[in-house]
């Protein structure tokens, strides 16, 4: 099992619309990539204002999702909820 986490570092001048992220962006990711769900974090204390965690069956499934032509729509949608450059971490769940 592979987890792809997307972190949004907090910083001066950064903006993040949590409602849009939860209600529009993450569902767009799920439908585009054919996933059942995701865990969304709203930062309370720490270096990140938000994060999301997606689970994939294999590294190949992550590669297929990233190679999906509709992933471009996901990337274009980022500007609708934040001005933060995300940090992506891909991990094997052990």
N, C-alpha and C positions, 0 to 999 in steps of 0.2 A: 504494500500500500504506500502510495506517495502523497505527501501533503505539499501543496503549493500555497505559501502564505504571502500576502501582499501587505506590507507595512507602510504607513504614512507618517513620517517623522514630523513631530511638532516643531514649530519655529516661528520666529517673529514675522508677522505679516502673512502667515499661512492662513488659508481658509479651507473649510471642509463642511459640506452640507450632509449631515448624517442621515436625514430623512430621505433625500434623493438617493444616497448611496444604498440604503436599506431597501427602499421601495422600487427603485428603477435600475440602478447599475448592477447590483449583485444578481437580481433576477435575469437581467440580460445575459450575464455571464453563464448562469445556470442553464438557460434555454439554449444558448449558442453551443455550449460544450456538452449538453446532454447529461448534466449532473443532477442529483436528487436534492442536494442541499449544501449549505455552507455555514460556517460559524463566523459571525461578525462581532468584532470587538469595538467598543467605543471607549477610547482611552480615558481613564480617570486620573491616573498618576503614572508618570514614566515618560519615556522618550517618544511615544507614538500617540497621535491623536485618534488613530483608527487602524484596524487591521481586518483582514478576512482570510479564512483558511478553507481551501478546497481540497477534497480528497479524490484521488485518481487511482485506478487499479494498477497502473504500471507507469514506468517512465515513458513508454511508447504512447500511452494514452495522453500524457501531458504534451508530448511532442505533437500528437495529432490535433489536440485542442489549440495549441499555439499556431499550428499550420493551417487551421481552418480559415478560409477566406473571410468569414464573418467576424473573426477576431479583430479585424481592422475597425469594425463598428464599436467594439468594446473600447479600444484604445482611443478612438475619437470622442467617446462619451466622457472620458475622464475630465475634460475641461468643464463639463456641466456641474461638477460637484467639488472640485478642488483645484488649487494652484500648486499642490505639493507633488514633487516627483516621487513616485512610489519606489520602495525597495522590495525586491522579490527574493524569497528564500524557498528553495525546493528541498524537501527532506524525505528520507525514508522513515516511515513509522516503524519502530522496532518494539 
